[in-house]
Amino acid sequence: MVTRFKIGLILSSVMLTACSSVPNGSDAQFNSDPRDPFQNINRKVHTFNSVLDKNVLVPVVNVYENVTPDSIEKGVGNFFSNLSDVGNLLNHGLQLKPKKAVKDLGRLVINTTLGLGGIVDVASNLGIYQEPEDFGQTLGYWGVNPGPYVVLPFLGPSTLRDTGATLIDTSSSPISSYDPVAHRFVIYALQVVDQRRRLGELESLISGDPYIFIREAYLQRREHLINDGAPSNDDDFDDF
């Protein structure tokens, strides 16, 4: 099942993958990268996601933007952002970060009440900004190794650790308990369209082999998030 919080965390990387062109060659240094033992399969999935984005998701997003007023688009984005604070609260609690958990709770209360169910991000206007967190980050915080890099159909870049953590993220999503099920998937679909709309055109960010670029961007971003923004110990770390 497509999940709210997994999409929220990795969709930016998914769409970077999808917006990139299919690589014409490979880099021997990265082909032997021990973090990516499934590269042959991963590249095929990368290509599949690219074709899907170009031929399905982008046209849908274009129609959505053409028929939806900007104010409604912003409200939809705020609504999904508010829902994600449930997972943020859970994971900050699991990481024993009470101050951040209290801030997540405050955002939820403020935006759900004063923000009309999250349509208006009142909390950010008050200086209470969101800090995204998921169960994959929680596992990483407690020292669980990410395992091999994988590219998932539809979802894009991930690791074995983060893929398994998706099950926990699913159970923490308010959308997962919404009935009827058919409406639930409509909500998920709208969420994907909203996320893709906010990403816009990202081809200009790609350099070199798109597959390698996305892999490094994803892995380094995950390390950055798990360390709460602290510099990486890797001398080659670049802030994508």
C-alpha positions as CSV (number, residue, x, y, z in Angstrom):
1,M,0.0,0.0,0.0
2,V,1.2,3.5,-0.8
3,T,1.8,5.3,2.4
4,R,1.5,8.9,3.4
5,F,4.7,9.3,5.3
6,K,6.8,7.2,3.0
7,I,5.7,9.4,0.1
8,G,6.3,12.5,2.1
9,L,9.9,11.6,2.8
10,I,11.0,10.0,-0.5
11,L,8.8,11.5,-3.2
12,S,11.2,14.3,-3.8
13,S,13.9,11.8,-4.6
14,V,11.4,9.7,-6.6
15,M,10.6,12.6,-8.8
16,L,14.2,13.6,-9.3
17,T,14.6,10.0,-10.6
18,A,11.6,10.3,-12.7
19,C,12.6,13.6,-14.2
20,S,16.0,12.3,-15.3
21,S,16.8,10.7,-18.5
22,V,17.8,7.0,-18.9
23,P,21.6,6.7,-18.4
24,N,23.6,5.8,-21.5
25,G,26.5,4.4,-19.6
26,S,27.8,3.5,-16.2
27,D,30.7,4.6,-13.9
28,A,32.9,1.7,-12.9
29,Q,33.6,3.3,-9.5
30,F,29.9,3.4,-8.6
31,N,29.0,0.1,-10.3
32,S,31.2,-1.6,-7.7
33,D,29.7,0.4,-4.8
34,P,29.0,-2.0,-2.0
35,R,26.0,0.1,-1.0
36,D,24.3,-0.7,-4.3
37,P,24.6,-4.5,-5.0
38,F,21.3,-4.6,-6.9
39,Q,22.3,-1.8,-9.4
40,N,21.3,-3.7,-12.5
41,I,17.8,-4.2,-11.2
42,N,17.6,-0.7,-9.7
43,R,18.5,0.9,-13.0
44,K,15.6,-0.9,-14.7
45,V,13.2,0.3,-12.0
46,H,14.6,3.8,-12.3
47,T,13.8,3.7,-16.0
48,F,10.3,2.5,-15.3
49,N,9.7,5.3,-12.9
50,S,11.0,7.8,-15.4
51,V,8.6,6.6,-18.1
52,L,5.7,6.5,-15.6
53,D,6.3,10.1,-14.5
54,K,6.7,11.5,-18.0
55,N,3.7,9.8,-19.5
56,V,1.2,9.6,-16.6
57,L,2.0,11.8,-13.6
58,V,3.3,14.9,-15.3
59,P,0.2,15.2,-17.6
60,V,-2.1,14.7,-14.6
61,V,-0.3,17.4,-12.6
62,N,-0.5,19.8,-15.6
63,V,-4.3,19.3,-15.7
64,Y,-4.5,19.7,-11.9
65,E,-2.6,23.0,-12.1
66,N,-4.7,24.3,-14.9
67,V,-8.1,23.7,-13.3
68,T,-7.2,24.4,-9.6
69,P,-6.9,27.9,-8.2
70,D,-3.6,28.6,-6.4
71,S,-5.3,29.1,-3.1
72,I,-6.8,25.7,-3.2
73,E,-3.6,24.0,-4.3
74,K,-1.9,25.6,-1.3
75,G,-4.6,24.5,1.1
76,V,-4.4,20.9,-0.2
77,G,-0.6,20.9,0.4
78,N,-1.1,22.3,3.9
79,F,-3.7,19.7,4.7
80,F,-1.3,16.8,3.9
81,S,1.5,18.5,5.7
82,N,-0.7,18.7,8.8
83,L,-1.4,15.0,8.6
84,S,2.3,14.2,8.4
85,D,2.8,15.8,11.8
86,V,1.2,12.7,13.4
87,G,4.1,10.6,12.2
88,N,6.5,13.3,13.2
89,L,5.1,13.3,16.7
90,L,5.3,9.5,17.0
91,N,8.9,9.3,15.7
92,H,10.3,12.2,17.8
93,G,8.8,10.4,20.8
94,L,10.4,7.2,19.9
95,Q,13.7,9.0,19.5
96,L,13.3,10.5,23.0
97,K,13.2,14.0,21.8
98,P,10.5,15.5,24.0
99,K,11.0,19.2,22.9
100,K,10.5,18.3,19.2
101,A,7.5,16.0,20.1
102,V,5.9,18.8,22.0
103,K,6.4,21.1,19.0
104,D,4.8,18.5,16.7
105,L,1.8,18.3,19.0
106,G,1.5,22.1,19.1
107,R,1.5,22.2,15.3
108,L,-1.2,19.6,15.1
109,V,-3.4,21.3,17.7
110,I,-2.9,24.8,16.2
111,N,-3.3,23.8,12.5
112,T,-6.2,21.4,13.1
113,T,-8.2,24.0,15.1
114,L,-7.2,27.5,14.0
115,G,-6.0,26.3,10.6
116,L,-9.4,24.8,9.7
117,G,-8.3,21.2,9.7
118,G,-4.8,21.9,8.5
119,I,-5.8,23.9,5.3
120,V,-4.0,26.9,6.7
121,D,-0.5,26.5,8.2
122,V,-1.0,28.8,11.1
123,A,1.8,27.2,13.1
124,S,4.5,28.1,10.6
125,N,3.2,31.7,10.5
126,L,3.8,31.7,14.3
127,G,7.3,30.4,13.8
128,I,6.6,26.8,14.7
129,Y,8.1,25.0,11.7
130,Q,7.7,21.4,10.7
131,E,10.6,18.9,11.2
132,P,9.8,15.8,9.1
133,E,10.5,12.5,10.7
134,D,9.7,8.9,9.8
135,F,10.4,5.4,11.2
136,G,13.3,4.9,8.9
137,Q,15.0,7.9,10.5
138,T,14.1,6.5,13.9
139,L,15.8,3.2,13.2
140,G,18.8,5.1,11.8
141,Y,18.9,7.3,15.0
142,W,19.2,4.1,17.1
143,G,22.0,2.7,15.0
144,V,20.2,0.4,12.5
145,N,22.3,0.1,9.3
146,P,20.5,1.2,6.2
147,G,21.4,-1.9,4.2
148,P,21.6,-2.0,0.4
149,Y,20.2,0.8,-1.7
150,V,17.1,-0.2,-3.6
151,V,14.8,1.6,-6.1
152,L,11.2,0.8,-5.6
153,P,8.6,0.8,-8.4
154,F,6.4,3.9,-8.1
155,L,8.1,5.0,-4.9
156,G,11.7,5.4,-6.1
157,P,14.9,5.5,-4.0
158,S,15.1,3.7,-0.7
159,T,17.1,1.2,1.4
160,L,16.1,-2.1,2.9
161,R,15.8,-0.4,6.3
162,D,13.6,2.4,5.0
163,T,11.5,0.0,3.0
164,G,10.7,-2.1,6.0
165,A,10.0,1.0,8.1
166,T,7.2,1.8,5.6
167,L,4.9,-0.6,7.5
168,I,5.2,1.4,10.7
169,D,4.7,4.6,8.8
170,T,1.5,3.2,7.3
171,S,0.0,2.4,10.6
172,S,0.7,5.9,11.9
173,S,-1.0,7.6,9.0
174,P,-4.5,9.0,9.7
175,I,-5.3,8.2,6.0
176,S,-4.8,4.5,6.6
177,S,-7.8,4.3,8.9
178,Y,-10.1,6.3,6.6
179,D,-13.2,4.5,5.3
180,P,-14.3,3.6,2.7
181,V,-11.1,2.1,1.2
182,A,-11.9,3.5,-2.2
183,H,-12.0,7.0,-0.8
184,R,-8.7,6.3,0.9
185,F,-6.9,5.6,-2.3
186,V,-8.4,8.8,-3.9
187,I,-6.8,10.8,-1.0
188,Y,-3.5,9.0,-1.6
189,A,-3.7,9.8,-5.3
190,L,-4.4,13.5,-4.6
191,Q,-1.4,13.6,-2.2
192,V,0.9,12.2,-4.9
193,V,-0.3,14.8,-7.4
194,D,0.2,17.6,-4.8
195,Q,3.7,16.5,-4.0
196,R,4.7,16.2,-7.7
197,R,3.2,19.7,-8.4
198,R,5.3,21.2,-5.6
199,L,8.5,19.6,-7.0
200,G,8.1,21.3,-10.4
201,E,10.8,20.9,-13.1
202,L,13.9,19.4,-11.6
203,E,16.0,18.4,-14.6
204,S,18.3,21.4,-14.1
205,L,19.5,19.8,-10.8
206,I,20.7,16.6,-12.5
207,S,24.4,16.3,-13.4
208,G,26.3,13.4,-14.8
209,D,24.7,10.0,-14.7
210,P,21.2,10.6,-13.4
211,Y,21.0,7.3,-11.6
212,I,24.2,7.9,-9.7
213,F,23.2,11.5,-9.0
214,I,19.9,10.4,-7.5
215,R,21.4,7.6,-5.5
216,E,24.0,9.8,-3.9
217,A,21.4,12.6,-3.3
218,Y,19.1,10.2,-1.6
219,L,21.6,8.5,0.6
220,Q,23.2,11.7,1.7
221,R,19.9,13.4,2.4
222,R,18.9,10.4,4.6
223,E,22.1,10.7,6.5
224,H,21.6,14.4,6.9
225,L,18.0,13.9,8.2
226,I,19.1,11.2,10.7
227,N,21.8,13.4,12.0
228,D,19.4,16.3,12.4
229,G,21.5,18.4,10.0
230,A,24.8,17.7,11.6
231,P,27.8,17.5,9.1
232,S,28.6,14.1,7.8
233,N,31.7,12.2,8.8
234,D,32.2,11.4,5.2
235,D,34.8,13.9,3.7
236,D,33.1,13.5,0.3
237,F,29.7,14.5,1.7
238,D,28.0,17.1,-0.6
239,D,24.8,18.9,0.4
240,F,22.4,18.1,-2.5
